[in-house]
Amino acid sequence: MTGTGKVVLITGASSGIGEATARRLAADGHRVFLGARRTERLGELAGKITADGGTAAYQRLDVTSADDMRAFVAAARERFGRVDVMVNNAGVMPLSPLEALKVDEWDRMLDVNVRGVLYGIAAALPVMREQGGGHVVNIASVGAYEVSPTAAVYCATKFAVRAISEGLRQESAGDIRVSLVSPGVTESELAESISDASAREAMKTYRSVALPASAIADAIAYAVGQPPEVDVNEIVVRPAASAQ
C-alpha cells in the first residue's frame, strides 16, 4: 500500500475503534503510538502488536489535559523521530434528556469530545508544520450530521468536531491533510458511560445492529494510506442494515 511506515498517534487506544485502528495500521506497516488512561490495556495491546511483528509504544494520556497531550506528542516524536498522523479518537457518550440536567456529564463530553480534539491538534500541528506535512484524523459520529432525543449534547460535540475539522482543512490546504471519519452504530464501550436509565434502555435497541470496530479502522486506514496529493476529507460509515 502507499504510505507505509508512518508514525501514527492514536488517542483512546485502549479499546473499541482506537484499539482496532492500532491493530490495523500496525499490520499495514505503520508505527503506532498509543494513548489512553488505562495503561494496562495499552501495554497488553502494544505487546500483542509487537508479537505480531508490528511496532508499537504507548504512554498514559488524559486528553482533557493540554499538558498531557503535549507530553504525549513529544514522547512519540522522541521515540520515533516524527509525527505523521494524529488520530483524535477518544470520546465519551453519556446520553440523557436535557431535562435530566446532568451538567457534569455535559461538561465531561465537552472536555473529552471537543477540548480533547483541540488539544490533539494544538500539540501535533506545530510538529507537522515544522516537518513539512502531516495528517489529522478526527473521529466524529453520524451524530455530527443529525440530532436525536437524549443525544443533544453529544451531537453538539460531534457537530463541533466536524466544524473544527473543516476549519483546519481550509486553513491547512496543501500542507496538512485533514480527515473526518464518522461512524454509525459501532461495537464499543461508549454506551457503558450512560447513567440515565431511559437512555441506556433505548440504546440497547438502537445498538442491536452494529458495525465491528474493525470497519471503522478500515476507513481510517484508507484515508491514511492515500498518496500525499490525495486528501480524504469525510467518510461516513453505517451498518448496511440500519437506516440510522
Secondary structure, 3 states (H helix, E strand, C coil): CCCCCCEEEEECCCCHHHHHHHHHHHHCCCEEEEEECCHHHHHHHHHHHHHCCCEEEEEECCCCCHHHHHHHHHHHHHHHCCCCEEEECCCCCCCCCHHHCCHHHHHHHHHHHHHHHHHHHHHHHHHHHHHCCEEEEEECCHHHCCCCCCCHHHHHHHHHHHHHHHHHHHHHCCCEEEEEEEECCECCCHHHHCCCHHHHHHHHHHCCCCECHHHHHHHHHHHHCCCCCCCCCEEEECCCCCCC
